[in-house]
Amino acid sequence: MRVPSFLTLGAAFVVLGGCASEASGPTKPASDDLAVRSDASSYGQYLAGQAASNHADSASAEAYFSKAAGLDPGDRPLLATRAFTSALLAGDITRAAEIAPSGPDTDSGLRHLGALVRGVEALSSGKPKLARDILTGPDAGAPDEPAAALLTPFAAAAAGDADGSIVHPVITGEPVAQFYASLDQGELFERAHRYDEAETAFRALIAKGDPGGIASLSLGEMLERRGRGAEAVGIYDAALAAKKGGDDIIAARARAATHQPAPPPTALRTLAAEALIAPATALLAEKQQEIALAYLRLALRLDPNRDEAWVLVGDVLEANDDEANARAAYARVKPSAGEYIAARSKLAWSYQEAGDKEAALAAARETAGQKPGDRDAAVTLADLLRADERYDESAQVLDGLIGTDLGKADWRLLYMRAVDLEESDRWPEAERDLKAAMVMRPDEPELLNFLGYSWIDRGVRLPEAMAMVKKAVELQPQSGAMIDSLGWGYYRLGDYPAAVTKLEEAIVLEPGDPDVNNHLGDAYWRVGRKIEAGFQWRRVLTLDPPTKLRAEVDAKLARGLDHPTNPVVAVK
């Protein structure tokens, strides 16, 4: 999705430096470090606001910039702009609307954004006529501004303007926005009791591809409300046959097929929020995070129950290292939502990546307990236990998912459990899982590499193992881990020069992998390059290796590889 309308906002967002915190505020405002008094100078307030921005504390930034603007009329436009954008990114839409820039002297991009914010606030506050007037006024830039064009029909519908609600926005060069404009038109035709035109709009979208089965679901639900359940089942079946949609269409089909009551029409504000979430998703794909966050904040002002929007907000905040507020966003997702497990997984991994392993496991265990039959919740718990080197516990979690019939298990679960079993020194069981997985996926590179490498490292079935890792490398020639396995195979065969060649290729692709560095150190030692071997082994210790590997490297640094008691390199 191109973003011509808001590219002019770039400078305003850039000066915020990633200012994107949750409206509830961070755990510790960055400005605490500055000890700025309430009577500080305009410059002091500005510095405090800038510090808050740099620490992704939008709420505090907005407060400081607003006060600085009041103290120093000379810099008021710039500071007011920063206060506005800080409030918007923090999710305080009411405050942002109060201080939104407007007027002919304001930059056009900011003026359009300010009008959009004021329009959303009016619509959210039960003032649809005011919202319609703002969104169609000169400040909004409609119909050229996609967001204003998308929201105007909903404001018109809420204001009782049926004719205005069914005006079809034409959004040139914005395919995502145009799709939702056409979808919304179908929804609004139904509200205006113009059912034939609604059906035509939905069917036109279905004929053009209907990504995700969205139009199929909307048409089917309308047909159900019109007492045409059999036709709705046909629409749902066609979408499923074309592999469009998912659980929502499956549930809708079951409802229609059993003659259960049709769902009511979606609330206008919910539809309006959805119309902003889709462009926000496209903006995120184009790395336009701040603008996307602004859209998401506006969508959540319209409908704070949009769970997918809270997940996306959390993702943006996490990407900007605002961990506390990312977690707050993930926590807003309801347990009944389809996004709940994904949000809880992101929450747990946020703690894990911050080094709080106990909090991560507590969150994952709580989720698995709440959703005892959910595979994704269990896999997240197993993954976290594995990351903490608690392999036996991870394997136990996966036992419940795999069951006793390995032939019916998911090969990916078998692969994960094999990792746990191998690390727990239970190789025969790990080998059993890998062989069972290979029956299902004989050409899967990850399986070929894991089983082949494990045989190589144990010095068994070397010809077969080498053939497997060579095939894995052919399938994934840019995989440093797989090239490493091939190099280690040459090492085990005693062809040390060939091992060095392959392991040097692997280290270029995986310079931060402790195993690859370790293997290259061993190969260097065997060809007489002992100083370089020591360098590679010392580098291993800087890469946070597992406990077992660290002990082995310490031993090699102390004695080299010529000592008879020196252990074999750890299995990957």
C-alpha positions as CSV (number, residue, x, y, z in Angstrom):
1,M,0.0,0.0,0.0
2,R,1.5,3.4,-1.0
3,V,1.3,6.2,1.6
4,P,1.3,9.5,-0.3
5,S,-1.0,11.3,2.1
6,F,1.0,10.8,5.2
7,L,4.6,11.0,3.9
8,T,4.5,14.7,4.7
9,L,4.1,13.7,8.3
10,G,7.4,11.9,8.4
11,A,9.4,14.8,9.9
12,A,6.8,15.2,12.7
13,F,7.0,11.5,13.6
14,V,10.7,11.2,13.2
15,V,11.4,13.9,15.8
16,L,9.6,11.7,18.3
17,G,12.2,9.0,17.9
18,G,10.0,6.1,18.4
19,C,7.7,7.7,21.0
20,A,4.9,5.1,21.1
21,S,3.9,4.2,24.7
22,E,0.6,2.9,26.0
23,A,-1.9,5.5,27.3
24,S,-1.7,4.0,30.7
25,G,2.0,5.1,30.9
26,P,5.3,3.3,31.4
27,T,6.5,1.8,34.6
28,K,9.0,4.7,35.1
29,P,8.8,7.9,33.1
30,A,12.1,8.8,31.5
31,S,11.7,12.3,32.7
32,D,12.2,11.2,36.3
33,D,15.9,11.2,35.6
34,L,15.8,14.9,34.7
35,A,14.1,16.0,37.9
36,V,12.3,18.8,36.0
37,R,10.2,21.0,38.3
38,S,6.7,22.1,37.5
39,D,8.0,25.7,37.2
40,A,10.9,24.8,34.9
41,S,11.7,26.9,31.8
42,S,10.3,26.2,28.4
43,Y,13.7,24.8,27.4
44,G,13.7,22.5,30.4
45,Q,10.2,21.2,29.6
46,Y,11.3,20.7,26.0
47,L,14.3,18.6,27.2
48,A,12.1,16.6,29.4
49,G,9.7,16.0,26.6
50,Q,12.5,15.0,24.2
51,A,13.9,12.6,26.8
52,A,10.5,11.0,27.3
53,S,10.2,10.7,23.5
54,N,13.6,9.0,23.3
55,H,12.4,6.5,26.0
56,A,9.1,5.8,24.1
57,D,7.1,7.5,26.8
58,S,4.5,9.3,24.7
59,A,2.2,10.2,27.5
60,S,4.9,12.1,29.4
61,A,6.3,13.6,26.2
62,E,2.9,15.1,25.4
63,A,2.6,16.6,28.8
64,Y,6.0,18.2,28.7
65,F,5.7,19.5,25.1
66,S,2.3,21.0,25.9
67,K,3.7,22.8,28.9
68,A,6.7,24.0,26.9
69,A,4.4,25.4,24.3
70,G,2.5,27.4,26.9
71,L,5.7,28.8,28.4
72,D,7.4,29.8,25.1
73,P,5.0,31.3,22.5
74,G,7.9,31.6,20.0
75,D,8.3,27.8,19.7
76,R,4.6,27.0,20.2
77,P,3.9,25.6,16.7
78,L,6.7,23.0,16.8
79,L,6.0,22.1,20.5
80,A,2.3,21.9,19.9
81,T,2.9,19.5,17.0
82,R,5.0,17.3,19.1
83,A,2.4,17.3,21.9
84,F,-0.3,16.4,19.4
85,T,1.7,13.5,17.8
86,S,2.8,12.3,21.3
87,A,-0.8,12.1,22.5
88,L,-1.9,10.4,19.3
89,L,0.8,7.7,19.5
90,A,0.1,7.2,23.2
91,G,-3.5,6.5,22.5
92,D,-5.0,9.6,24.2
93,I,-7.2,10.5,21.2
94,T,-9.4,12.8,23.3
95,R,-6.4,15.0,24.2
96,A,-4.9,14.7,20.7
97,A,-8.2,16.0,19.2
98,E,-8.2,19.0,21.6
99,I,-4.8,20.1,20.5
100,A,-4.9,18.9,16.8
101,P,-3.3,21.3,14.4
102,S,-5.6,23.1,12.0
103,G,-5.9,26.2,9.8
104,P,-4.4,27.2,6.5
105,D,-0.9,27.9,7.9
106,T,-0.5,24.4,9.2
107,D,1.4,21.8,7.1
108,S,-1.1,20.0,4.9
109,G,-0.2,16.5,6.1
110,L,-0.5,17.5,9.8
111,R,-3.7,19.4,9.1
112,H,-5.3,16.3,7.4
113,L,-4.2,14.1,10.3
114,G,-5.5,16.5,12.8
115,A,-8.9,16.5,11.0
116,L,-8.9,12.7,11.0
117,V,-8.3,12.6,14.7
118,R,-11.0,15.2,15.4
119,G,-13.4,13.3,13.2
120,V,-12.7,10.0,14.9
121,E,-13.1,11.6,18.3
122,A,-16.5,13.1,17.3
123,L,-17.7,9.8,15.9
124,S,-16.5,8.0,19.1
125,S,-18.2,10.6,21.3
126,G,-21.7,10.2,19.7
127,K,-21.4,13.3,17.5
128,P,-21.8,11.7,14.0
129,K,-22.9,14.9,12.3
130,L,-19.9,16.8,13.5
131,A,-17.7,13.9,12.5
132,R,-19.2,13.9,9.0
133,D,-18.7,17.7,8.7
134,I,-15.0,17.4,9.8
135,L,-14.2,14.5,7.6
136,T,-15.7,16.2,4.5
137,G,-14.4,19.6,5.4
138,P,-11.3,21.3,3.9
139,D,-8.9,20.3,6.6
140,A,-9.5,16.6,6.1
141,G,-8.4,16.6,2.5
142,A,-11.2,14.2,1.4
143,P,-11.7,12.5,-1.0
144,D,-7.9,12.3,-1.6
145,E,-7.1,11.2,1.9
146,P,-7.8,7.4,2.2
147,A,-8.6,7.3,5.9
148,A,-11.0,10.2,5.7
149,A,-12.7,8.7,2.7
150,L,-13.0,5.3,4.4
151,L,-14.6,6.8,7.6
152,T,-16.9,9.4,6.0
153,P,-19.7,6.9,5.0
154,F,-19.8,5.6,8.5
155,A,-20.2,9.1,9.9
156,A,-22.9,9.7,7.4
157,A,-24.7,6.5,8.3
158,A,-24.5,7.3,12.1
159,A,-25.9,10.8,11.3
160,G,-28.9,9.3,9.5
161,D,-27.7,10.4,6.1
162,A,-28.6,7.2,4.1
163,D,-27.6,8.7,0.8
164,G,-24.3,9.9,2.1
165,S,-23.5,6.5,3.6
166,I,-23.6,4.7,0.3
167,V,-21.3,7.0,-1.6
168,H,-18.5,4.8,-2.9
169,P,-15.1,6.2,-2.2
170,V,-12.6,5.8,-5.1
171,I,-9.1,5.6,-3.6
172,T,-6.6,5.6,-6.4
173,G,-3.5,3.5,-6.0
174,E,-4.6,2.1,-2.6
175,P,-5.7,-1.4,-3.2
176,V,-6.2,-2.4,0.4
177,A,-8.1,0.7,1.2
178,Q,-10.2,0.4,-2.0
179,F,-11.1,-3.2,-1.1
180,Y,-12.4,-2.2,2.3
181,A,-14.2,0.8,0.8
182,S,-16.0,-1.6,-1.5
183,L,-16.7,-4.0,1.4
184,D,-18.0,-1.2,3.6
185,Q,-20.3,-0.1,0.8
186,G,-21.9,-3.5,0.8
187,E,-22.4,-3.4,4.5
188,L,-23.9,0.1,4.3
189,F,-26.2,-0.8,1.4
190,E,-27.6,-3.5,3.7
191,R,-28.2,-1.0,6.4
192,A,-30.0,1.2,3.9
193,H,-32.2,-1.8,3.0
194,R,-30.8,-1.9,-0.5
195,Y,-30.2,-5.6,-0.4
196,D,-29.8,-6.2,-4.1
197,E,-27.0,-3.6,-4.3
198,A,-25.4,-5.0,-1.2
199,E,-25.3,-8.5,-2.7
200,T,-23.9,-7.1,-5.9
201,A,-21.1,-5.3,-4.1
202,F,-20.1,-8.4,-2.1
203,R,-20.3,-10.7,-5.2
204,A,-18.1,-8.3,-7.1
205,L,-15.4,-8.6,-4.4
206,I,-15.7,-12.4,-4.4
207,A,-15.2,-12.5,-8.1
208,K,-12.0,-10.4,-7.8
209,G,-10.4,-12.8,-5.4
210,D,-11.8,-12.1,-2.0
211,P,-8.6,-12.3,0.1
212,G,-9.2,-14.2,3.4
213,G,-12.9,-14.9,2.4
214,I,-13.9,-11.6,4.0
215,A,-16.5,-10.7,1.4
216,S,-17.8,-14.3,1.4
217,L,-18.4,-14.0,5.2
218,S,-20.2,-10.7,4.8
219,L,-22.4,-11.9,2.0
220,G,-23.2,-15.1,3.8
221,E,-24.2,-13.4,7.0
222,M,-26.4,-11.0,5.1
223,L,-28.1,-13.9,3.3
224,E,-28.7,-15.6,6.7
225,R,-30.4,-12.4,8.0
226,R,-32.5,-12.4,4.9
227,G,-33.7,-16.0,5.5
228,R,-31.6,-17.5,2.7
229,G,-29.6,-19.9,4.8
230,A,-29.1,-22.5,2.1
231,E,-27.6,-19.9,-0.2
232,A,-25.3,-18.8,2.6
233,V,-24.1,-22.4,3.1
234,G,-23.2,-22.4,-0.6
235,I,-21.2,-19.2,-0.3
236,Y,-19.3,-20.6,2.7
237,D,-18.6,-23.9,1.0
238,A,-17.3,-22.1,-2.1
239,A,-14.9,-20.0,0.1
240,L,-13.7,-23.1,2.0
241,A,-13.2,-25.0,-1.3
242,A,-11.0,-22.1,-2.5
243,K,-9.1,-22.3,0.8
244,K,-10.2,-18.8,1.8
245,G,-11.1,-18.0,5.3
246,G,-10.7,-20.2,8.4
247,D,-12.4,-20.9,11.6
248,D,-14.8,-18.0,11.2
249,I,-16.3,-19.3,8.0
250,I,-16.3,-22.9,9.3
251,A,-18.3,-21.6,12.3
252,A,-20.6,-19.6,10.1
253,R,-21.3,-22.6,7.8
254,A,-22.2,-24.7,10.8
255,R,-24.5,-22.1,12.1
256,A,-26.3,-21.6,8.8
257,A,-26.5,-25.4,8.1
258,T,-28.2,-26.0,11.5
259,H,-30.6,-23.0,11.1
260,Q,-29.3,-21.2,14.1
261,P,-30.1,-17.5,14.4
262,A,-28.1,-15.2,12.1
263,P,-25.7,-12.7,13.6
264,P,-26.9,-9.1,13.8
265,P,-25.3,-6.5,11.6
266,T,-21.9,-5.3,12.8
267,A,-22.0,-2.0,14.7
268,L,-21.0,1.0,12.7
269,R,-18.1,2.0,15.0
270,T,-16.8,-1.6,14.8
271,L,-16.9,-1.5,11.0
272,A,-15.2,1.9,11.0
273,A,-12.5,0.6,13.3
274,E,-12.0,-2.3,10.9
275,A,-11.7,0.1,8.0
276,L,-8.6,1.6,9.7
277,I,-7.0,-1.6,10.9
278,A,-6.6,-3.0,7.3
279,P,-4.6,0.0,6.0
280,A,-2.6,0.0,9.3
281,T,-1.6,-3.6,8.6
282,A,-0.4,-2.6,5.1
283,L,1.6,0.3,6.5
284,L,3.3,-2.0,8.9
285,A,4.3,-4.3,6.0
286,E,6.0,-1.2,4.5
287,K,7.8,-0.4,7.7
288,Q,5.7,2.8,8.3
289,Q,5.4,2.0,12.0
290,E,4.5,5.4,13.5
291,I,1.8,6.1,10.9
292,A,0.4,2.6,11.3
293,L,0.4,3.1,15.1
294,A,-1.6,6.3,14.6
295,Y,-4.2,4.4,12.6
296,L,-4.4,1.6,15.2
297,R,-4.9,4.1,18.0
298,L,-7.7,5.7,16.1
299,A,-9.3,2.3,15.4
300,L,-9.2,1.5,19.1
301,R,-10.8,4.8,20.0
302,L,-13.7,3.8,17.7
303,D,-13.8,0.2,19.1
304,P,-11.5,-0.6,22.1
305,N,-12.5,-4.3,21.8
306,R,-10.7,-4.9,18.5
307,D,-8.3,-7.6,19.7
308,E,-6.3,-7.8,16.5
309,A,-5.5,-4.1,16.9
310,W,-4.2,-4.6,20.4
311,V,-1.9,-7.3,19.2
312,L,-0.6,-5.1,16.4
313,V,-0.1,-2.2,18.9
314,G,1.9,-4.5,21.1
315,D,4.0,-5.6,18.2
316,V,4.8,-2.0,17.3
317,L,5.7,-1.1,20.9
318,E,7.8,-4.2,21.3
319,A,9.7,-3.3,18.1
320,N,10.4,0.1,19.7
321,D,11.7,-1.5,22.9
322,D,8.7,-0.3,24.9
323,E,8.4,-3.7,26.7
324,A,6.1,-2.6,29.6
325,N,3.5,-1.0,27.3
326,A,3.7,-3.8,24.7
327,R,2.8,-6.2,27.5
328,A,0.0,-4.0,28.5
329,A,-1.4,-4.0,25.0
330,Y,-1.1,-7.8,24.7
331,A,-2.9,-8.1,28.0
332,R,-5.9,-6.3,26.6
333,V,-6.7,-9.2,24.3
334,K,-9.8,-11.1,25.6
335,P,-9.5,-14.9,26.4
336,S,-12.4,-15.5,24.0
337,A,-10.6,-13.9,21.1
338,G,-9.0,-15.8,18.3
339,E,-5.9,-13.8,18.9
340,Y,-5.6,-14.6,22.6
341,I,-3.1,-17.5,22.4
342,A,-0.9,-15.5,20.0
343,A,-1.0,-12.4,22.3
344,R,-0.2,-14.5,25.3
345,S,2.7,-16.1,23.5
346,K,4.1,-12.7,22.6
347,L,3.6,-11.6,26.2
348,A,5.6,-14.6,27.5
349,W,8.4,-14.2,25.0
350,S,8.6,-10.5,25.9
351,Y,9.5,-11.5,29.4
352,Q,11.9,-14.2,28.2
353,E,13.8,-11.9,25.9
354,A,14.1,-9.4,28.8
355,G,15.7,-12.1,30.9
356,D,12.7,-12.6,33.3
357,K,12.5,-16.4,32.7
358,E,10.2,-17.1,35.7
359,A,7.6,-14.5,34.5
360,A,7.8,-15.9,31.0
361,L,7.1,-19.5,32.2
362,A,4.4,-18.2,34.6
363,A,2.6,-16.5,31.7
364,A,2.9,-19.6,29.5
365,R,1.8,-22.0,32.2
366,E,-1.2,-19.8,33.0
367,T,-2.2,-19.8,29.3
368,A,-1.8,-23.5,28.9
369,G,-3.9,-24.0,32.0
370,Q,-6.6,-21.7,30.7
371,K,-6.6,-23.5,27.3
372,P,-5.8,-27.1,28.2
373,G,-6.6,-28.4,24.7
374,D,-4.8,-25.7,22.7
375,R,-1.8,-26.9,20.8
376,D,-0.2,-23.4,20.3
377,A,-0.4,-22.7,24.1
378,A,1.4,-26.0,24.8
379,V,4.0,-25.5,22.2
380,T,4.8,-22.0,23.5
381,L,5.3,-23.5,27.0
382,A,7.5,-26.3,25.6
383,D,9.6,-23.8,23.6
384,L,10.2,-21.7,26.6
385,L,11.2,-24.7,28.7
386,R,13.6,-25.7,25.9
387,A,15.1,-22.2,25.8
388,D,15.8,-22.5,29.5
389,E,17.5,-25.9,29.0
390,R,14.7,-27.7,30.9
391,Y,14.5,-30.3,28.2
392,D,12.8,-33.1,30.2
393,E,10.0,-30.8,31.1
394,S,9.7,-29.6,27.5
395,A,9.5,-33.2,26.3
396,Q,6.8,-34.0,28.9
397,V,4.6,-31.1,27.5
398,L,5.0,-32.4,24.0
399,D,4.2,-36.0,25.1
400,G,0.6,-34.8,25.7
401,L,0.4,-33.4,22.1
402,I,2.0,-36.3,20.3
403,G,0.3,-39.3,22.0
404,T,1.3,-42.9,21.5
405,D,0.7,-43.3,17.8
406,L,3.8,-41.7,16.2
407,G,2.4,-42.4,12.7
408,K,-0.4,-39.9,13.3
409,A,1.7,-37.2,15.0
410,D,2.7,-33.9,13.4
411,W,6.3,-34.3,12.2
412,R,7.1,-30.8,13.6
413,L,6.2,-31.9,17.1
414,L,8.3,-35.0,16.7
415,Y,11.2,-32.9,15.6
416,M,10.9,-30.6,18.7
417,R,10.6,-33.5,21.1
418,A,13.7,-35.1,19.5
419,V,15.6,-32.0,20.3
420,D,14.5,-32.3,23.9
421,L,15.3,-36.0,24.1
422,E,18.7,-35.6,22.5
423,E,19.7,-32.8,24.9
424,S,18.5,-35.0,27.8
425,D,20.9,-37.8,26.8
426,R,18.0,-39.9,25.6
427,W,19.2,-40.5,22.1
428,P,17.5,-43.8,21.3
429,E,14.1,-42.1,21.9
430,A,15.2,-39.0,19.9
431,E,16.3,-41.2,17.0
432,R,12.9,-43.0,17.1
433,D,11.1,-39.7,16.8
434,L,13.3,-38.5,14.0
435,K,12.8,-41.7,12.0
436,A,9.1,-41.5,12.5
437,A,9.1,-37.9,11.2
438,M,11.3,-38.9,8.2
439,V,8.6,-41.4,7.2
440,M,6.2,-38.6,6.8
441,R,8.6,-36.0,5.4
442,P,11.6,-37.8,3.8
443,D,12.8,-34.7,2.0
444,E,12.5,-32.2,4.8
445,P,15.9,-30.4,5.1
446,E,15.6,-29.9,8.9
447,L,15.0,-33.6,9.5
448,L,17.7,-34.7,7.1
449,N,20.2,-32.4,8.8
450,F,19.3,-33.3,12.4
451,L,19.3,-37.0,12.0
452,G,22.3,-37.0,9.6
453,Y,24.3,-34.7,11.9
454,S,23.5,-36.8,15.0
455,W,24.7,-40.0,13.3
456,I,27.9,-38.2,12.1
457,D,28.6,-36.8,15.6
458,R,28.3,-40.3,17.1
459,G,30.4,-41.8,14.4
460,V,27.7,-44.2,13.1
461,R,26.2,-44.8,9.7
462,L,28.6,-42.2,8.2
463,P,28.0,-42.9,4.5
464,E,24.2,-42.7,5.0
465,A,24.5,-39.7,7.2
466,M,26.8,-37.8,4.8
467,A,24.3,-38.4,2.0
468,M,21.5,-37.0,4.2
469,V,23.3,-33.8,5.1
470,K,24.5,-33.3,1.5
471,K,20.9,-33.5,0.4
472,A,19.9,-31.0,3.1
473,V,22.6,-28.6,1.8
474,E,21.3,-29.0,-1.8
475,L,17.8,-28.1,-0.6
476,Q,18.9,-25.2,1.5
477,P,22.3,-24.0,0.2
478,Q,22.3,-20.8,2.3
479,S,21.8,-22.6,5.6
480,G,25.0,-22.2,7.7
481,A,23.8,-24.9,10.1
482,M,23.5,-27.5,7.4
483,I,26.8,-26.6,5.8
484,D,28.3,-26.9,9.3
485,S,26.9,-30.4,9.5
486,L,28.5,-31.3,6.2
487,G,31.9,-29.8,7.4
488,W,31.6,-31.8,10.6
489,G,31.0,-34.9,8.6
490,Y,34.3,-34.4,6.7
491,Y,35.9,-33.9,10.1
492,R,34.6,-37.2,11.4
493,L,35.8,-38.9,8.3
494,G,39.3,-37.5,9.0
495,D,39.3,-35.2,5.9
496,Y,40.3,-32.1,7.9
497,P,41.2,-29.8,5.0
498,A,37.7,-30.4,3.5
499,A,36.2,-29.8,6.9
500,V,38.0,-26.4,7.2
501,T,36.7,-25.4,3.8
502,K,33.1,-26.2,4.6
503,L,33.2,-24.9,8.1
504,E,34.6,-21.6,6.9
505,E,31.7,-21.3,4.5
506,A,29.3,-22.0,7.5
507,I,30.9,-19.4,9.7
508,V,30.3,-16.7,7.1
509,L,26.6,-17.6,7.2
510,E,26.3,-18.2,11.0
511,P,29.0,-16.0,12.6
512,G,27.2,-16.0,15.9
513,D,26.5,-19.7,16.3
514,P,28.6,-21.2,19.1
515,D,28.5,-24.7,17.6
516,V,29.8,-23.6,14.2
517,N,32.6,-21.6,15.9
518,N,33.4,-24.6,18.0
519,H,33.6,-27.0,15.1
520,L,35.8,-24.6,13.1
521,G,38.1,-24.3,16.1
522,D,38.5,-28.1,16.2
523,A,39.1,-28.3,12.4
524,Y,41.8,-25.6,12.7
525,W,43.5,-27.5,15.4
526,R,43.6,-30.7,13.3
527,V,45.3,-28.9,10.4
528,G,47.9,-27.3,12.7
529,R,46.3,-23.8,12.9
530,K,46.3,-23.9,16.7
531,I,46.3,-20.1,17.3
532,E,43.2,-19.7,15.1
533,A,41.7,-22.7,16.9
534,G,42.1,-21.0,20.2
535,F,40.5,-17.8,18.8
536,Q,37.4,-19.7,17.7
537,W,37.1,-21.5,21.0
538,R,37.4,-18.3,23.0
539,R,34.7,-16.7,20.7
540,V,32.4,-19.6,21.6
541,L,32.5,-18.4,25.2
542,T,31.3,-15.0,24.2
543,L,28.2,-16.4,22.4
544,D,26.3,-17.6,25.5
545,P,26.8,-21.3,24.8
546,P,24.8,-24.1,26.6
547,T,26.3,-25.3,29.8
548,K,27.6,-28.6,28.3
549,L,29.3,-26.8,25.4
550,R,30.9,-24.2,27.7
551,A,32.5,-26.9,29.8
552,E,33.9,-28.7,26.8
553,V,35.4,-25.5,25.3
554,D,37.0,-24.7,28.6
555,A,38.6,-28.1,28.6
556,K,39.9,-27.6,25.1
557,L,41.3,-24.2,25.9
558,A,43.1,-25.8,28.8
559,R,44.4,-28.9,27.1
560,G,43.8,-28.7,23.3
561,L,42.6,-31.7,21.4
562,D,45.6,-33.9,21.9
563,H,44.7,-34.8,25.5
564,P,43.2,-38.3,25.6
565,T,40.4,-37.3,28.0
566,N,39.2,-34.3,26.0
567,P,35.5,-34.8,25.3
568,V,33.8,-34.8,21.9
569,V,32.1,-31.6,20.8
570,A,28.5,-31.2,22.0
571,V,25.7,-32.2,19.7
572,K,23.8,-29.3,18.1
